[in-house]
Amino acid sequence: MPGSSLEDVYVVNPAHVRPSSPAEVAVLESELGVRMPAGYDAYVQRLGGGTLGHLVRVYPPTTLSTRTNEWRARVQEYWFWDTTAAGIEPEAFQERGVVVADTFDGDELCFLPEDPDALFLLPRDDDDVVPAGPGLLPALDRLLAGDLDPWVEGWTFEAFGDDRQEVMREIGPGLDLAGAVHAVAELGEHAHVVGLGERTTFFLPALGGRLSLSQLNGRAPSLDLSHDPEADPVAVGRLLAVLGAG
């Protein structure tokens, strides 16, 4: 769970968060004829649409109904999971299931209207439906545990935005990964850091951004920077310069 409450989630770009309204959640529940899982309304009214842990997308109420209709059509045609352990027939998910979130890797989180707080994970790389929850926040906590994807960045949130600026390139030849991490840390402009083996992510409030430094599969160390479009270009340039990538 995110500390003691959703207020403890680290928000990468708070100026671009667009919280959902209680009325939008009510319209969604009316359209689908369901009650949403415990914690859903609190989550979307705090964060709206975006990416959690650089992995998970909880659908906001304005898109969830459409996504659910599309999802039902797809899983009726393509169903890959064994539901024996869950004690539920596949047809229940195919006909009445509601999809509430997914991951960039293709895992999906869904529930049945008769018990909204009992969520189920449909893993991309496994054949068994996995019970999750009860309620949305414990289910999300499970997705963020690192079992599905070791690069997940915990309870951090980046709001959606078509105009997010992104820079992806190799780090300058004079730096190895450890040197690059040290150089960024020495700038002292980060508010939060997540270290995951061969990847370290710095969260940069002045830029509304996140910077990942990594070296994977023997390749040269590289950077992945995303930031607000209105971020100070001088500050962005200074960051890239210390990495020899300006």
N, C-alpha and C positions, 0 to 999 in steps of 0.2 A: 504494500500500500504506500501511497506517496506521503511518507511522514505521517502527520496527524490528520491531514485534510488535503483536498485538491488545491488549496491555497499554497501548499508547499511544492507544487510542480514548478520546475524551472522553465520559464517561458523565454524562448530565444528572441522573439520579435514581438513584444507586447503591444507595440503601436498598431500592429496589423491583426490582432485578435478580434474576431467578430463573434461574440457570444450569441447563441441561439436564445430565443425568447420562450417563456412558458407557453405562450399561445401557439408557437410553432410546434412544440412538443405535443400539445393538445390536438392540433390538426392532424399530426402524424398518427397519433393513437386512434383518432376517429377514422382516418382513411383506411388503416389496416385492421381496425376492430380489435386492437390488442392493448394491453398495458405494457409499457416498456420496462425493461429490467430495472431493479433498484440501482440507483446510482447513475443511470443514463441521463436523467434530466439535470442532475447536479453537474455532471461532466460537460455536457454541451452548453449549459448556461454559464459555465465558467470559461470554457475554452473554444467552443465552436468547432469549426472544421480545421484539421491540420494533421500533423504527424507526431505521434508519441514515440519517444525513444528512437527516433529515426527509423522506425519499422512499422508501427501500427497506425491504421487510420480508422477512427470511429466515425461512422457516417452521421453527419448532422441531419436534423429532421427534415430539412428541405430537399434532401436527395435520397433519404433512406427508403421511402416507399417505392420509388422508381427502381432503385437498386435491388430491392427485395423481389419485385416482379420479374426483373431480368434474371436474378439468381435462381428463382424457382423454375423458370423455363429451362435454364442451363442444367440444373441438377436433376431435372426430370429426364433430360436426354443423356446426361453423363453423370453417373453415380459410381463412386469408387470405394466407399467406406463400409466397413462392417459395423453394424449397430447392435450386435448381440450383447455386448457388455453393458451398453446403455439401456437395454431392454425396451427399445423403441423401434418400430418398423421404419425402413427407409421412406416409405410413402408418406409418413407423417411430416418429415422434413421437406420432402418434395412438394407436398400440397399445401402445408400450413406454416412451414418454417419461415422465420424472419431473420435476415442476415443483418448484423449490427456493426461489424467491423471486419477488416481484413489486414493482412500484412503485405509488404512489398514482395515477399517471397511466394505469395499465393495461398497462405493459410487463411481460413475464414472462421468467424465466430458467429453463431446463430442460436436461436431459441425457438421454443414452441409456445403458442399463445396460451395453452392451458397451464403452463408453469414458467412465466417469463424469467424468473430469477435463476432457473437451472439452465445455464448456458452450455453450449457444446462447441468444441473446437473440431473443425474439419482440417486436419493437417495436410499440407501438400505432399509431404514425404513419408506418410504413414497411411495404412489402410484402415485404421480403427478410429471411430468417433470417440473423442476424449471429453468426458464431463469437465466443466469448468465452473467457477463461481463458488458459492451462490452470489448473485448480483454481478453487475458489470465491473466494478473496481477490482474485486478479487480475481475475476477472469482476466482482466488486463494485466494485473500483477503477474499472473502466470505466464502471459505472453512475453512479458518483459524480463523474465527470469534468465533468459539466455539459452534455454533448451532448444528453441526453434532456430535461433540465429545468434551466434556468439558475439556479434557486433552491435547488439542492441544497446542503446544509451540510457536505459532506465527512464525514470519519470522526468523526462525533458520533453518540451513541446515546441514545435515550430508551426506557426499558423500558415495555412495555405496562402499563396499569392502568386499570380501569374508573372508578376514583375520582379520576383526575387532574382538577385544577381548572383551568378555562380562563376567561380574561377577554379579550373582543374588543370594542374600541370605538375611537372616534376620539380622537386626541390633542387636548388642550385648545386652544381657538382662539388662544391667545397664543403658540403654538409652531409653527414650521415643522419639517420633518423633521430638518434639520441641528441645530436647537436642541434637539430631543428627544433625539437621539443624544448630544449634548454633555451634557445634563442627566443622563442615565443614566450616562455615563462618569464624570462628576464624583462620583457616589455611591461609586464605587470598590468595588462589591460583586460585580463580575463576575470570572470566572476565565478566560474565553475569549470571543472575538468573531469573528464571521464577517460580513464586509461584502460584499454582492452588489449593487452599483449602488444601486438605489432601495430596498434592504432591508438592514437591519443587525440581526443577532441577537446578543444578549448571553446568556451562559450563567451562571446564578446559583446557585452551590453551596449557599448558605444556604437557598434556597427549593426546592432540587432542581428547578430550573426553567430555562426559556428564555423570552426576551422578544424578539419580532421587531417592529421598527419599520419601516414601509414607507409608500410613497406611490405608488400604481399608477394608471395611466390617467387622470391628472389629478384624481383624487379627493383628499379631505382626508387628511392623514397619519393613520395608524391604528396601533394596537398589538394584538399577539396574545401573551398571556402564558399559559403553562401551568406548573403547579407542583404539588408534593406536597400532598396534602390536610392534612397536619400542619404545613405551613409556618406560620411566625409571622405572624398576620394584621396585626400592627403593621408588620412589614417589607414585606408586600405593599402595605399602605396607603401607606407612605412612598414606595414605588416609583411607585405610581399618582399620588400627589400631585405629584411633581416633573414628571409628564407632563400635569398639569391634568386628569386623568381619574379622580380619586378619588371 
